[in-house]
Amino acid sequence: MTGTPDNTAVRTALWRALHTQVDEPPYVLEDEVGARLAGEDGWRERGDMVPDASRGKRATVVGRARLTEDLVAEAASRGVDQYVILGAGLDSYAQRHCDAGSTVTVFEIDQPETQAWKRSRLLELGLDIPERLRLVPVDFEASDDWWERLQAAGFDTSRPAVVSWLGVTMYLTEEATAATLKQVASLPAGSSLILTFFRHLEDLLPEDVQIRRASREGARRAGTPFISFYTPEQISELVRQAGFADAEYVSAAGLADRYFADRTDGLRPYSGEEVLIAGV
């Protein structure tokens, strides 16, 4: 197979699978497909898969994914039939939601080597690549125009869409984030964007500070340092300046209220990464 997916994509997929293996039901999200794609033998023995140590980050990953997929379902009920995943990694929405096949076309955007690897891996596992799933390779390092690549893959800019942008803004400059926001805001009314952003270290709950410090060091060693942090007010203003009509801030506590209330295992999202949903 060509290339390999990046470490963050693999870790995210494995955390989603770990949720159904070590946490108590009801499950916020059930996703074993991503772990199959990752194809790591003995992945439960990885240091970042220790159940207690990964609880907060694991909860954030499954919570933000559930919120996104609920947003896609709500939009589809209004006739929105395009779903774009920026930085798709090992996302498995298209494989887990075959029932949406007749109504929603999924556009997964990622680096060319990651897309080639994923295509090969899907075929190796006997998982179909249906017409409704478009793998869109974009070489960001070579300044590829992702908007043009997306349209070349069949995306219709004259019709509304849901755009997912999870776990990315912390790696980008504010200028790069603003440029992407402005592009998405050019979509027709009825479109929406869901993104996550990192809070400043001083805004985290005390029990989450060490989690951030450890992940920050891991990102630095991997050559993908965290460079941008926002308050809810700052990210909301950035979205407003880009041209969105409205924005809904979903805090870690708000995410917990939606999907983790009344759990007996105490699983809750980590306070360092939160969500904004913007509407055109």
N, C-alpha and C positions, 0 to 999 in steps of 0.2 A: 504494500500500500504506500501511497505517496504521503510523506510528511507525518506529523502527529498533531493532535490537538494540544492547545496550551494547557499548562497546569491548572489554571483557574477554571477552565471549561470542564476538565476531568473532575476536579474536586467538587464543583457544583453538582454535577451529575451524580457523583457518589453520595453526597450528602442527601440528595433527594431520595435515593434508594435506601440509605441508612435509616431515614425517618420511619419507613414501614417495617424495618427489621428490629429496631431497638425502642421505639417510642410506643406508647399505648394508643389504641384506637379511641376515638375516631381519628382517622388520618386526615391531615389538612390537604395533602396531595399524595396520590399513589403513582409513583413513577419508578419502575424497574428497567424501563427501556434504555434510559441514559447510561445506567451501569453496564448493561449489555454492550452498548456502543463502546464504552471505555475499554471493556475487555481486559481488565486488570485481574490477574489471578491473585488471590490473597489480599484483596484490597481492604478488607476489614482490619488487617493488621497495620495499615498505614498509621503514622503518628497523628495525622489530622482527622482520622476517623474514630478516635477514642470517644465513645458516646458522651461521657460527662463533659469533657473538654470542648466538644464541638456543639453543645446544645444550643447556645444562643445563635451562632452563625447558621446552624442547620435549620433552626426555626425561621430565621430571616429568609433563607433561600426558599423554603417551601411556602412560607407565607406570601412572599412577593410573587411567586409563580402562581399561586392560587388566585391572588387578587387580579393578576394579569389575565388569567384564563376566564375568570368571571367577567371581566371587562369585555373580552372578546365575545363571550356568549351573549352579553347584554346588547352589544353593538350588532351582532348577527341577527338578533331578534328584531332589530330596526332596519334590517336589510343591508348592513355594512358587510361586504364580502371580501375584503382584502385585509390581511394581517401581515405586518412587516416586523421581523425580529432582527434588530441591529445587534451584531455581536452574538450570533445564535449559538456558537459553541456546539454542545451536544444536546441542545433542546430537542425534546421528543413530542411536542404538541401534535405534530402531524401524524405521528404513529399512534398516539393514544386517543385521538379524537377523529377516528375514521367516519363517525356519524356526521361530522361537519363537512365532509368531502364534497357534497353537492352544492354547498353554499359559500364556503370560505376558501380562498386561495392563500396559501402561506408562502411568504417570501423570506427565506433565511439568508442574511447577509453576514459574511465573514471573510477572512483572508483566503486567498486561492488554495494554499496548501491544506488548510483546515477543511475547506469544502471538498477538495479532491479526496482527502482521507475519509471524510464522512460518507461520501457517495460510495466509495469502495467498501467501507464497513457495513453500510446498509445492505448492499448486494451480497456481501459475504454472509450476513446473518439471515438472508432470505427475506428481508423486509423490503417491501415495494417502495419505489419512488414514484408516486402517482403524479399525474399531470397537475394536480392542485398544489403540489409541493415544488417550489422553485428554489434551487440552491444557487445563490447569486454570489460569485466570487468577486471580491473587491480588494485590490492591493492598496491599502491605506498608506503604506510606507512609500509607495510610488506616486502618491497623490491622485489615485484613481478617483473619478467623480462617481460616488456611490449612487447619486440620484439618477445619473444617466444609465448606469449599470442596472439599476432597479427597473427603469422603464424598458430597457432592452429585454428584460426578462418577462415582460408582459404586464407590469404594473401600470395602472391607469390613473394618472394624476388628476383626472377630471372627476373621479369618484372618491368618496370618503374611505378612510382606512383607520385601523388601529395600528399604532406603532409602539413596539416595546423596546425599551433601552435600559436594560437592567445591568447593574454592576460595571458601568463603564465610565461615568463622569469623573470619578476620582482619579482616573489616569490621564485626563485631558486638561488642557489649559481652559480657562474661562472663555477665551476667544473661540476656541474650537467647539466648545459646547454651545456657545451662542450661535455659531454658524449652522450647526445641525438643527438647533431649535427653530431658527428662522426658516430653514428649508421645510421642515415638517409643518410649520405653521402656514405654509402656502397651500396646503391641502384644502379641499372644500369643507364647508360647514358640515358638522356631523362626525368629523374625524377626531381622534383623540390620541394622546401620547402618554405612556406611563414610563416614568424613569425613576431610578434610585440615585441618591446622593449621600455622601459621607458627611456626618456632622463633625465639627471641630472637637478635638480631644477633650477640651474642658467642658463640653456639653454632654459627655457620656455619663451614664450611671457609674458610680465608683467600681462596681463589680465587673464592668465591661472595659475598663481602661487597659488592663493587661492583655485582653483579647485583641484590642486595636494595636497595641504596641507590637505584639507578636506577629500579627498579619502585616503590619507596616514593614517589619524587618524582613519577612518572607518575600514581600513584593519587591523590596529593594534588592535582595539577593537575586531575584529572578530577572532583574533588569527592567521591571515595570513599576517604578515607584509611584506612590500616591502623591499627587501634586495639587489637587483641588478639593477644598472643603467648603461647606456652605451652611448658613443658618436657613431655616425654612423661609424666612423673609427674603433672604438674598436669592435663593433659587426661584422663589415665586416671582420676584421682580425681574429676573433674567428671562423667565418664561413670558411675562407680560410684555417686556420690551421686544421679544421676538415676534409678537403679534397674536398670541393666543387670546381667546376671549375670556377664559376662566381657568382657574387652577384649584385643585383640591389637595391639600396637604394631608398625608396619612402618616402619622407618627408611628414609632415602634409600638407605643402603648395602644394606639388606635388599631394597628394591625393585630395586636394581641386580643383586643376586644372583639374583633370580627371573627377570628378563626381559632383562638386559643382559650377562650373563656371556659370556665368550669372544668378544665382539664385537671386530672388528679396527679399527673406526673410533673406539673410545674413548668412544662415546656413553654418558653416565651421568646420572642425575637430579641435580638441584641440591639442596644440603643444607638449603635454607631452608624447604621445605614437605614435611611428612611425613604419614603415614597412621595412622589408628586404625580398627580394625574391632571393633564392639561387638555382642555377642549378647544377646538377651533370654532 
